[in-house]
Amino acid sequence: MRRLVGVLATATLATTLLSSCSSSDESDGAPDDTVTADAPSTSAPTTGSSGSSGSSGSSESATPTYAGPPKVVGEIATGLAAPWGVAFLPNGNAIVTERDTTKVLEIKGPEHSVDTVGVLSDAVGLGDQGGEAGLLGVAVSPDFASDHLLYFYFSTDHDNRIVKARLAHDRLGPITPILTGIPNGFIHDGGRLAFGPDGYLYASTGETGNSALAQDKSSLGGKILRITTDGKPAPGNPFPGSPIWSYGHRNVQGLAFDDDGRLWASEFGEHTWDELNLIQKGHNYGWPTVEGRGDVAGLTNPKVVWDTETNSPSGLAYLDGHLWLGALAGERLWRVTVDGTTASDPKGYFIGRYGRIRTVVAAPDGRLWVTTSNRDGRGTPRAGDDRILLVRP
């Protein structure tokens, strides 16, 4: 039996772990500046009105300024199946991955037509069994105009891997694996991809429910990786010959760079604390020694922590001085104010209105695309699910 299916024996353990969200700490001489997000009482729900259709509006300013709370102003797409990764092409079209169907979609033009450009048949999804594996993150090459390359993170029957493929004439070409052997499991498969301002590809991995992997620098599980476009360890990585950029992670689900090039990451905790971390080269974020913040020498504290019932953080985007974080179990969109290395004032919006929120990305027009994840085996699908919401920040 395939390894991924074999790990169904851990399903009982997984049930305990699924609702969780966090892991990390710091005691490097820096002051403890971690913010604790209060429970729903301080997360003033704002129910945005959803229109029947929406446009990413190329006529709008690329950096519009909005007053007031965020508002859902339309729907980009409906009837999707657990959309997981979203990335924009230079022409404004978007590439979307569906975790369990392993389809690669392209959402085109102001009409937001949805076309299937490929199916990654090597990917194995476990959504129908409540698992987390499948076709996960996507990133667009910084040189897409000339190389037409897309990068994907997906699960096979024996590993997680990063591959690249050329998109041409509305079809995805053959895939080329660039990094294989990332541990996989029924849960905690990581999967987020993002190109940094340095031109290197950053990838989040999970520890597959085996917490010891997070501290094991000989394993790629429970890490954030930094690699070249050919899958090699990027120059300047902290551990010679290794793709590891940071370690001690439980399951990072969101990566976002701010305007100053700092990398932020959202991370599932276990029973107590979910985290927002500021990622620094070579730092140890503490899992499983610490969940949330602590005072352990050599471990780096999160910048914000949430109780796991109001978060279960997934996708992360940076836009105009704020980080926007999707919550699965918490069924809300969090906004966190960023000032340099400080993150503060977390506020939750749309609480319970759209169900599980998976991915958040900043669109070229200065608005947000936000995906639901109610057809992922853990949500309660509603009419039209899953959908991509257009949010005015």
N, C-alpha and C positions, 0 to 999 in steps of 0.2 A: 504493500500500500504506500502511496506517496507520503513523503515526510510531513507535508502540511496537513494532510488528513490524519496522519498518525498522531499529530499533536492534539487531536481532539480529546485524547485522554486527559489533557490538562484543562478541559472545559470547566470543571468545577472550580479550579483555582482561578481560571479566567473570569468567572462570574464575579468573584470578589474584586479582581483587578480592574474590570472594565469601567466601573464608575469613578475611578480614581483620576489623579492629575497632578503630580508634582515631584520635586526632588532636588535639593541643592543647598549650598551653604558657603560661608566665607569667614575666614579669620586670617586675613593677610595684613592686618594693621589698619584697614580702612574702617570708618565708622559704619555702624549698622543703619542703613538708610532704607531698609525694606518697608514698603507700604503694604498693609494688610487691607484688602478690600472687604468692606463690611458685607453682611448678608443682604438680602434683597431690599431691606428698608432704605438703604442709601443708593439703590440702583434705579431710581425713579423711572418706571417704565414709560416709554413714549411709543404709542402705537401709530406707526406711520401708515398713511393711506396708500394702498397699492393700486395703481392704475392697471388697466387691462393690457397695456403695451407700453414699452419704453424705448428710448433711443439714447445711445451714448453721446449723441449730439456733438458732431464735430464743429458746429457753429459756436459752441460755448468756448469761453476762455480756457486755456489749458490749466490754469490755476485759479479757478473761481473762488470767491470768498462767500460763505454762506453764514447767515445768522441763525441762532436757535439750535434746537436739537436735530439730529439726523432724521431723515424722512425717507421712507420707501416711495419712490415716485413712478415705479413701473416694474415690469417683468421682462427680462431679456429673453428667457426661454422657460418653457414648462415641459412636463412629461419626461424629464430626464431620470436616469437611474443611478443614484449615488454619485453625482459628479464630485470629483476629488481635486484634480489639478486644473488651474486656469492660468494661462499666460497669453500675453498679447503679441501679435506680430507687428512689424513696423507699419503696416497699412491699416492698423486698427482692428483687424479681425482677431478673434480669440480662439485659441486651442484649448479644448476641454477634454479631460479624461474621465471615463466612467469606470469606477473601481471594479465592479463585478462583471459587467459585460465585456470589459477590456477594450471598449471602443474608444477611438480617438475622433473627436468631433471638431469641426471648425464652424464658428458662429460668424456669419459674414454680413458686412454692410449695415446700413441704418435700419434695414428690415429685420436684422438678426435672424436670417435663415440659418437653419441647423443642418449641416451635412456631415455624414460619416466619411472621413478620409482614410481610415484604416482600422484594423482590428489587430491587436497584439496577441496573437494566439498562443505565444509562449507564456503569457502571464496567467497565473492561477488565482482566482478569487474565492474567498470563503464567506462572502456576505450572506449566502443562504443558510449558513451554519452559525452565523453570529461572529465570524472571525474578521480580522482586519487586513488580511493580505489581499493583493490584487494589483491592478494598474493604478498607481498612486500619482506621484508628482510629475510635472512637466516644466521645462524651461526652454526658452527660445535663445538660440545662439546670439551673442552680441554682434556677430558678423552675418546675421541671417540674410541680409540683402545680397550677399555674395555667395554664402555657402548653403543657405536654405535648410540648415540643420535644426532639428528639435531633439531635446534630451528627455528621457523618460526614466522613472524609477518604478520597477515592478517586481512582483514575487513570482518565482517559478515553483516547481514542486520540491526544490531542494535549497534555494537561496533567494535573497533579494539581490537585484543587480541594477546597474545604470547602463542604459544603452543610448545610442543616437541613431537617427534616421533622417533621411532627406525628404522634405515636403516639396513636391513639384507637380504642377498641373492638377492640383486638388487631390493628389494621392500621396500617401506615405510610402516611401520606398522600403527596401529591406533594412532590418535593424542590424547594428553593429554593437556588440557588448563592449563597454570600455572599463567597467569595474564589476567583477563578480565576487561571489563568496561572502556577501554580507549576510550575517545570520538572519534566518526568518523563523516565524512561528505563527501560532494561532492568533496571538495578540502581539502588540508592540513591534510593529514593523517599520516605524519611522515613515520616510517616504517623501519628505518635502525637498524640492530643489530650488535653488536660486543662484543666479550669477551675481557675483559681487562687483563693486566698482573697479576692482583690480583685474577683472576679466576671468577670474577662476570660478569654478562651479562648486557651490557649497551644497551638501546633502545631509539630511538628518536621518539617523538610524535609531532603531529601538533595541532594547535588550531582550526582546522576545519572551518576557516573563522570567528570564534567568538573570536575576539582578547582579550576579557576580560579573557578568560580561561588561557592565558599565565601567568598572574599575580596571578591567584587563586591557592594557594597551596593546596586547597582541591580537585582540579581537576588534572587529569593526562594529560590533553591536554596542548600542548605548552611547553613540558618539555624534559629533558634527564633523563631517569630512570636508576637505578642501582639495580639489583635484584640478588637473588641466583638462582641456577638452578631449584629450586622448585617454583620460582616466589615470594618469600618473600623479603621484604626490606632487602638489604644487610647490614651487620654490619658496623657501622661507617658512615652511611648516615647522612646528615646534619639535617634532620628533623625527629625526633623520630617517628618510626612506619610508615614512609612513604618511598615509593620507589624513591622519587624525589631526583635527584643529582644536577640538575641546572634547572632554570626556566626563564621565560621571553623570550621564543623562539616563533617565528612565525611558521616555518616549517623546522626543521633540516632534511636534506636529506643525509648527509654524516658524518661518524664517522671514525676516524683513530687515532691509538696510535703511537707515535714516539718511537725511540730507548730508550728514557729515561722514557717511560711510561706516557708521557703527552698526554691528549686527545684533539684532534682538531675536529671541526665540521663545516660543510658548511651549510648555511642557506639562504632560500629564503627571500628577502625583498619584499616590496610592489611596490612602484612606482619609487623609487630612488636608494636605495643601497642594494646590496647583500653582504653577509658577510662570512668571515672566522674567526672563534672564537677559542680561547684557553679556554677550559672548565675547570673551577675550582669549587671545592666542594662548594655547597650552593650559588653560585653567581647568580645574576639576570642580564640577558642579554638584558633587556630593552623594549622588545616589549609589548604593543604598544606605550609606552611613547616616545621611540626614534627609528628611523629607521637609521641604520648606527651608526656613532659615535656621541657622545654628551658630555655634561658636567653636568650630573645630578648625584647628590650624591647617592651612593649605586648601580649604574648601571655600568656594565662592557663593555668597548669598544671592538669592533672587532679588530683583528690584520690586516686584509686586507678588503677593501671594493671595490666593483665594481659597475658601473652603471648597471641597470638591463637588458639593451639591449645586453650587451656583455657577460652576464653570465647566470643567472638562474641556480645556482649550484646544482649539485646532488651528485653522488658518490665521495668518497674521499679515497685516499690511501697514505701511507707514504713509501718512498723507498730512501735509500742512501742520506739522508739530504734534501730531497724535498718532498713536498706535491703535489700530482697530483689530479686535481679536474675536473670532467666532467661538461660541460656546456650544458644545454638544448637549451634555446633560443639563446645562444651565439654560439652554434654549434662548440665547440672547446674543446681542452684539455689544461687546465692551469697547469703550473709548478710554484711552489712557493718555494723559498729557505727558509729553516728553520735553525736557529742558536739559540739553547736554546729556550727561549720564544719569540724570534723575528722571524717574517715572513716577507719576502721582495722579491723584484724583480719578481713580477708575469709576466709570459710570456705565450702567447697563441699560440697553434699549431693546424694544420689541419683545419684551419678556413673554415667552410662551406663545407669541402670535404666529410664528412661522415654523415652530418645532426646532429640530436640531440644526445648528448652523455649523457648516463644515469649513468653507474656504472664503477668504476675504482678499480681494485684490484691488489695487488702485488702477482705475481705467485711465486711458490717455486724456480723457476730457475732464479729469479732476473729480470724478465721482467714483463710487465703490460698486463693484460687483460682489454679491454675497450669495453663496450657494447653500441650499438646504440639504440635509442628509437624513431624510425620513424613510428612504427605501434602502437603508444600509443593513437591515436585519435587526436594528435596535430601536427604530423610531416607529411612529404611528403615521403612516402615509395619509395625506389629505388629498382632496381633489386637486389635480394639477401638479402634484409632487412627482419628482423633485424639481425645483425651480431655481433660476438665477434671478435674484432681486437686484434692481437698480436703486442705489441709495444715494441721496444727496447728503453729504456729510455735514 
